[in-house]
Amino acid sequence: MKKYVIFIIIAALYAGLLYKYLHSAPKRDYSDFRVYYAAAERFISREDIYAESNSSITPFKYSPAFAMLVSWLSFFSKKTAGVIFFSINFTALILVFILSGKLIVRNKISTKQKIFLYTLPAIYTIRFITYILYTGQVNIIMLALLLCGFYFLDKQKDLAAASCIGLSILFKYAPFILLPFFVFRKKFKPAALILLFIALYCLMPAAYLGIKTNALYLKNWIPSIISTSLDSNSFYDFKNQSLYSMILRFFTVNLPYPPLTYVKTYITSLSFNQGMALSVIIASLIYAFIILPGRKHEFCKPAEYSLLLICMALFNPNAWLATFVFCIFAYMFLCYYLLRVHFKDKLTIALMFLCFIFMVGGSEFLVGDKLQNLLFQLSFITFGALTLLFMLLRLKFKKVATIA
């Protein structure tokens, strides 16, 4: 009976979200999805997928392998392809919650506890989830692939794990941050297999394109990322919630922002290069604490997975709203931790509330567009992610006594 109720709830959610998508997506010309759709059409025609032939479309900056994976969508109309991609994203979201539960929950919990465990993370990340679903971004699919990789790693199935993690890197490069972690922890086999799968995925499009055209695609891929993602304008964009952008906004002279959102935030006048150097140093120190082994308790491994996933957002040069969907796993893990300690960790509860204010309280739905943009510029989401990092690092290194 419970399974039928869950199925009905999920079906109702899908229907409601799809209805809104069909109402709003065509008005925005399908947002980010149109980039994938245009690249899919070019891939099938063997045209340059990185060409900027249409100024209304953001330049394609994903791998040739990603273009190949979405190429079949070009056989449908843009509207039909958009619905298909929306459905894939929604299915991936369900998989994310299922896999997160399998990776985190080690003890039997009641139905009420399960509702808490799955509902609260959904509420905390609904802003990012809906943004991805309505714009057609790929971060939910990436997260599902990464969690599949973690699941297979736990099962000691390195080949399957590497195939999933390698594919997620071919979507966007942020998961590459896992490789130094694996090397430092002497997990050389998974690291080597990930690199092997990346190479294989890069060669796969040649089966359709031919070696020469695929080589041209690969040659243009990295420059396309640099020109569209690593420029100073991207780092200074007030919607960019990366650690680097936060440091630049607070420690360097800001570039002009639109009048409605402009506010003087810098407290020193470092140059762009000095600000970037400072942010890289801080990011390196944070990553060093993540790499260090923590205390041996049941929460150590999921805490490390949570930390790595958050870093994929914080350390991403283009940390737009979509990237913070990676926090789903961390929120679910912290909810499970609170259940295991019977909510006796008051500091974690207080910081969870603070995270809600930072990451959910500033959404356009609650505060309007103007105030949301101001909170973007004040790096509210960045502060929320850093709060999550602090909670997880504290938990990783503290002595934890659970209550049966």
C-alpha positions in Angstrom: 0.0 0.0 0.0 2.8 2.4 0.9 4.5 1.8 -2.5 1.3 2.8 -4.3 1.0 6.0 -2.2 4.6 6.9 -3.0 4.0 6.2 -6.7 0.9 8.4 -6.8 2.8 11.3 -5.0 5.7 11.0 -7.5 3.4 10.8 -10.5 1.4 13.9 -9.2 4.7 15.8 -8.7 5.8 14.9 -12.2 2.5 15.9 -13.8 2.5 19.3 -11.9 6.1 20.1 -12.7 5.7 19.1 -16.3 2.6 21.2 -16.7 4.5 24.3 -15.5 7.4 23.4 -17.7 5.2 23.2 -20.8 3.7 26.6 -19.8 6.9 28.4 -19.2 9.7 26.7 -21.2 8.6 27.8 -24.8 8.4 31.4 -23.6 12.1 31.2 -22.7 12.9 29.2 -25.8 13.8 26.3 -23.6 16.6 28.1 -21.8 19.8 26.1 -21.5 18.3 23.0 -23.2 18.3 24.9 -26.5 22.1 24.9 -26.3 22.1 21.1 -26.1 19.5 20.8 -28.8 21.4 23.1 -31.2 24.6 21.1 -30.5 22.7 17.8 -31.2 21.6 19.1 -34.6 25.1 20.2 -35.5 26.6 16.9 -34.3 24.2 14.9 -36.5 25.1 17.2 -39.4 28.8 16.9 -38.6 29.0 20.7 -38.2 31.2 22.5 -35.7 29.4 22.2 -32.4 31.5 25.0 -30.9 30.7 27.6 -33.5 28.9 30.7 -32.3 26.5 30.9 -35.3 23.5 32.2 -33.2 24.1 35.0 -30.7 20.9 34.2 -28.9 22.3 30.8 -27.9 25.0 30.4 -25.2 28.1 28.8 -26.8 28.3 25.0 -26.4 31.2 24.2 -24.0 30.6 20.5 -23.2 32.5 17.6 -24.5 32.0 15.9 -27.9 30.9 12.8 -26.0 28.1 14.8 -24.4 27.0 16.1 -27.8 26.9 12.5 -29.0 24.8 11.4 -26.0 22.2 14.1 -26.7 22.3 13.9 -30.5 19.3 11.6 -30.8 17.1 14.4 -29.4 17.5 16.3 -32.6 15.3 13.8 -34.4 12.4 15.2 -32.4 10.9 18.7 -32.4 12.4 21.1 -29.8 9.2 20.9 -27.7 9.1 17.0 -27.7 12.9 16.8 -27.1 12.5 19.3 -24.2 9.8 17.1 -22.6 12.0 14.0 -23.0 14.9 15.7 -21.4 12.7 17.0 -18.6 11.5 13.4 -18.0 15.1 12.2 -17.9 16.0 14.9 -15.4 13.0 14.0 -13.2 13.9 10.2 -13.3 17.5 11.1 -12.4 16.2 13.1 -9.5 14.3 10.1 -8.1 17.5 8.0 -8.6 19.5 10.6 -6.7 17.2 10.3 -3.6 17.2 6.4 -3.8 21.0 6.2 -4.1 21.5 8.8 -1.4 19.4 6.7 0.9 21.3 3.5 0.1 24.7 5.2 0.7 23.7 7.0 3.9 21.2 4.8 5.9 22.9 2.0 7.7 20.2 1.3 10.3 16.5 0.6 10.1 14.4 3.7 10.5 10.7 4.2 10.9 8.3 5.6 8.2 8.1 9.0 10.0 11.9 9.1 10.0 12.0 8.2 6.3 9.6 11.1 5.5 11.8 13.5 7.4 14.9 12.1 5.8 13.7 12.5 2.2 11.4 15.6 2.6 13.8 18.0 4.4 16.6 17.7 1.8 14.0 18.2 -1.0 12.8 21.4 0.7 16.3 22.7 1.2 17.3 22.2 -2.4 13.9 22.8 -4.2 15.2 26.1 -5.4 18.0 24.4 -7.3 16.0 21.4 -8.4 13.2 23.4 -10.0 15.8 25.7 -11.7 17.4 22.7 -13.3 14.1 21.1 -14.4 12.8 24.3 -15.9 16.0 25.4 -17.7 17.0 21.9 -18.8 20.4 21.8 -17.1 22.4 18.5 -16.6 23.5 18.8 -13.0 20.9 16.3 -11.6 22.0 13.7 -14.2 25.6 14.3 -13.2 24.8 13.9 -9.5 23.0 10.6 -10.3 26.1 9.4 -12.2 28.4 10.3 -9.3 26.2 8.6 -6.7 26.1 5.5 -8.9 29.9 5.7 -8.9 30.0 6.0 -5.1 27.6 3.2 -4.7 29.7 0.9 -6.9 32.9 2.0 -5.1 31.2 0.9 -1.8 30.5 -2.5 -3.5 34.1 -2.7 -4.7 33.1 -2.6 -8.3 35.8 -0.2 -9.5 35.1 -0.7 -13.2 31.4 0.2 -13.0 32.3 3.1 -10.6 34.9 4.5 -13.0 32.5 4.3 -16.0 29.9 6.4 -14.1 32.3 9.0 -12.7 34.2 9.3 -15.9 31.0 10.0 -17.8 30.0 12.7 -15.3 33.3 14.4 -15.9 32.6 14.4 -19.7 29.3 16.3 -18.9 31.1 19.0 -16.8 34.7 19.0 -15.5 33.8 19.6 -11.8 33.9 15.9 -10.8 37.6 15.9 -11.7 38.1 17.0 -8.1 37.7 13.4 -7.1 40.9 12.3 -8.7 43.4 13.9 -6.2 41.3 12.5 -3.4 41.5 9.0 -4.8 45.3 9.3 -5.4 46.0 10.7 -1.9 43.9 7.8 -0.4 45.9 5.4 -2.5 42.8 4.3 -4.5 45.0 4.2 -7.6 42.9 1.6 -9.5 39.7 3.7 -9.5 41.7 6.8 -10.5 43.4 5.1 -13.4 40.1 3.5 -14.6 38.4 6.9 -14.5 41.2 8.4 -16.7 40.8 5.4 -19.0 37.1 5.8 -19.4 37.5 9.5 -20.1 39.9 8.7 -22.9 37.4 6.1 -24.3 34.5 8.5 -24.1 36.5 11.1 -25.9 37.2 8.6 -28.8 33.6 7.3 -29.1 32.2 10.1 -31.2 34.8 9.2 -33.9 32.7 6.2 -34.8 30.1 8.5 -36.3 32.1 11.7 -37.0 35.3 10.1 -38.2 38.7 10.6 -36.6 39.5 14.0 -38.3 36.2 15.7 -37.3 36.3 14.2 -33.8 39.9 15.5 -33.4 38.8 18.9 -34.4 36.0 18.8 -31.8 38.4 17.8 -29.1 40.8 20.5 -30.1 38.1 23.2 -29.8 36.6 21.8 -26.6 39.1 23.1 -23.9 39.4 26.6 -25.6 35.6 26.8 -25.5 35.6 26.2 -21.8 38.3 28.8 -21.2 36.7 31.5 -23.3 33.2 31.1 -21.8 33.8 30.0 -18.2 37.2 31.2 -17.1 37.0 34.9 -18.1 37.0 37.7 -15.5 33.4 38.6 -16.4 32.2 35.1 -15.4 34.0 35.3 -12.1 32.6 38.7 -11.3 29.1 37.9 -12.4 26.9 38.6 -9.3 25.0 35.3 -9.9 28.2 33.3 -9.6 28.3 31.8 -6.1 31.7 30.1 -6.3 34.3 30.5 -3.6 36.4 32.4 -6.1 33.7 34.9 -6.9 32.9 35.5 -3.3 36.6 36.3 -2.6 36.7 38.6 -5.6 33.6 40.4 -4.6 34.8 41.1 -1.1 38.5 41.6 -1.6 38.9 43.2 -5.1 37.3 46.2 -6.8 34.0 45.0 -8.3 33.2 45.4 -11.9 30.0 47.4 -12.6 26.8 45.6 -11.9 23.3 46.4 -13.1 22.0 49.4 -11.1 19.3 47.4 -9.3 21.8 45.1 -7.8 24.9 47.2 -7.5 26.3 47.6 -4.0 29.9 48.3 -2.8 31.0 45.0 -1.2 34.8 45.1 -1.4 36.7 45.7 1.8 40.2 45.8 0.2 41.4 46.7 -3.3 43.3 43.6 -4.4 43.9 43.1 -8.1 42.0 40.3 -9.9 45.1 38.1 -10.0 45.7 38.7 -6.2 42.1 37.9 -5.5 42.2 34.7 -7.5 45.5 33.7 -5.8 43.9 34.2 -2.4 40.8 32.2 -3.3 42.9 29.3 -4.7 44.9 29.2 -1.4 41.7 29.1 0.7 40.2 26.4 -1.6 43.4 24.4 -1.3 43.3 24.5 2.5 39.7 23.4 2.6 40.5 20.5 0.2 43.4 19.5 2.3 41.1 19.0 5.3 38.8 17.0 3.2 41.6 14.7 2.0 42.9 14.1 5.5 41.4 10.9 7.0 38.8 11.6 9.7 37.7 9.6 12.8 36.7 6.1 12.3 32.9 6.1 12.8 29.8 5.2 10.7 29.5 8.8 9.5 33.0 9.3 8.1 32.5 8.0 4.5 29.2 9.7 3.8 30.6 12.9 5.3 33.5 12.7 2.9 31.2 12.1 -0.1 29.1 15.1 1.0 32.2 17.3 1.3 33.5 16.3 -2.2 30.1 17.0 -3.7 29.8 20.4 -2.1 33.3 21.3 -3.3 32.2 20.5 -6.9 29.9 23.5 -6.5 32.0 25.8 -4.4 35.2 25.2 -6.4 33.4 25.4 -9.8 34.5 28.6 -11.6 30.9 28.9 -12.8 28.8 28.1 -9.6 25.4 29.1 -10.8 22.2 28.0 -9.0 22.2 24.6 -10.8 25.5 23.5 -9.3 24.2 23.6 -5.7 21.9 20.7 -6.3 25.0 18.7 -5.3 24.0 19.6 -1.7 21.1 17.1 -1.7 23.3 14.3 -0.5 24.9 16.5 2.3 21.5 17.6 3.6 20.2 14.0 3.6 23.3 12.8 5.4 23.0 15.5 8.1 19.3 14.6 8.6 20.3 11.0 9.1 23.0 12.0 11.6 20.5 14.0 13.6 18.1 11.0 13.7 20.9 8.8 14.9 21.9 11.2 17.7 18.2 11.9 18.6 18.6 15.6 17.7 21.0 16.1 20.6 23.5 18.1 18.5 22.1 21.5 19.0 24.9 23.3 17.0 24.1 21.2 13.9 20.4 22.0 14.2 21.2 25.8 14.5 23.6 25.7 11.5 21.0 23.8 9.5 18.5 26.6 10.1 21.2 29.1 9.1 21.8 27.2 5.9 18.1 27.4 5.1 18.2 31.2 5.5 21.3 31.5 3.2 20.3 29.0 0.5 16.5 29.0 0.5 15.5 32.2 2.2 16.9 34.4 -0.6 15.0 32.8 -3.5 13.0 35.0 -5.9 9.8 33.3 -4.9 10.2 34.5 -1.3 12.0 37.9 -1.6 11.4 39.0 -5.2 13.9 39.5 -8.0 15.6 42.7 -6.8 16.4 41.4 -3.3 17.4 38.0 -4.7 20.0 39.7 -6.9 21.4 41.7 -4.0 21.7 38.5 -2.0 23.5 36.9 -4.9 26.0 39.7 -4.9 26.4 39.3 -1.1 27.2 35.6 -1.8 24.5 34.2 0.4 24.5 30.8 -1.3 28.3 30.6 -1.0 28.0 31.3 2.8 25.3 28.6 3.0 27.6 26.1 1.3 30.5 27.1 3.5 28.3 26.5 6.6 27.5 23.0 5.3 31.3 22.5 4.9 31.9 23.5 8.4 29.2 21.2 9.8 30.6 18.2 7.8 34.2 18.8 8.7 33.3 19.1 12.3 31.4 15.8 12.1 34.2 14.1 10.2 36.8 14.9 12.9 34.7 14.8 16.1 34.0 11.8 18.3 30.4 10.7 17.7 28.3 8.7 20.1 25.1 7.4 18.5 22.0 6.3 20.4 20.4 3.0 19.5 
